[in-house]
Amino acid sequence: MKYIQRIRDLREDNDLNQTQVATILHVGQTTYSDYEKGKVRIPIEHLITLAKYYDVNLDYIAGISDIKCKFPKK
């Protein structure tokens, strides 16, 4: 589950704490912490929200690619 490390790294690279990211996702800090620990699977909708927020594509978050491409625009 490479996405767990990726969402943690993206959060830290953007100098955010778990509470701030949890607010973006409209979940509690404990829930977000469980996402990063792998205790709870993060819903795809939240992965999309994070990809948009960090402006990276889902392939990067999922670990399919190591290249940070921008989130695709419509």
C-alpha positions in Angstrom: 0.0 0.0 0.0 2.3 2.6 -1.3 -0.4 5.3 -1.2 -0.1 5.4 2.6 3.5 6.6 2.5 2.7 8.9 -0.4 -0.1 10.8 1.4 2.1 11.1 4.5 5.0 12.4 2.4 2.8 14.9 0.5 1.4 16.2 3.8 4.8 16.6 5.3 6.3 18.2 2.0 3.5 20.8 2.2 4.2 21.5 5.9 0.7 20.4 7.0 -0.3 18.5 10.1 -2.9 15.8 10.2 -5.6 18.1 11.6 -5.2 20.4 8.6 -5.5 17.6 6.1 -8.4 16.1 8.0 -10.2 19.5 7.7 -9.7 19.5 3.9 -11.3 16.0 3.8 -14.1 16.8 6.3 -13.0 14.0 8.6 -11.7 13.9 12.1 -7.9 13.9 12.8 -8.2 10.4 14.2 -9.8 9.2 11.0 -7.0 10.8 8.9 -4.4 9.3 11.2 -6.0 5.9 10.7 -5.6 6.5 6.9 -1.9 7.2 7.2 -1.4 4.1 9.5 -3.3 1.9 7.1 -5.9 0.9 9.7 -8.7 2.2 7.5 -8.7 2.3 3.7 -9.0 5.8 2.4 -12.0 6.3 0.2 -11.3 7.0 -3.5 -13.1 10.3 -3.2 -10.6 11.4 -0.5 -7.7 10.3 -2.7 -9.1 12.4 -5.5 -9.5 15.4 -3.2 -5.9 15.1 -2.0 -4.6 14.7 -5.6 -6.4 17.9 -6.5 -5.2 19.7 -3.4 -1.6 18.7 -3.9 -1.9 19.0 -7.7 -0.5 15.5 -8.4 -2.1 12.8 -10.4 -3.6 9.6 -8.8 -0.9 7.5 -10.4 1.7 9.2 -8.2 -0.4 8.8 -5.1 -1.1 5.2 -5.8 2.6 4.5 -6.4 2.1 3.5 -10.1 4.4 6.3 -11.1 7.3 8.1 -9.3 6.8 11.2 -11.4 4.7 13.9 -10.0 2.5 14.9 -12.9 -0.1 17.7 -12.3 -3.6 16.7 -11.6 -5.4 16.5 -15.0 -7.7 19.4 -15.8 -11.0 19.0 -17.7 
